[in-house]
Amino acid sequence: MAGDLTQPIWAWPISPYGDTPALDDPDGNGAKTTFNLRSPGQYCDAFSGLHYNHTRYFSPRAGG
């Protein structure tokens, strides 16, 4: 996700199971951005640390 002048305001390093944390301040300006969508059809529940994909909650660290 990019803000003004195409500076990144949120980034997520891709990994096979989505177990890497999102970078909520990649430009280092101190303004954090929360974006809970992950891979297509997946939502990250920050409270539980689980992801949801229409049918179930799962832990990306467990691989499924």
Secondary structure, DSSP 8 states (H G I E B T S, - for coil): -B-GGG-BS-B----TTS-S--BS-TT-SS------B-STT-EEETTTTEEE-SS-EE-GGGT-
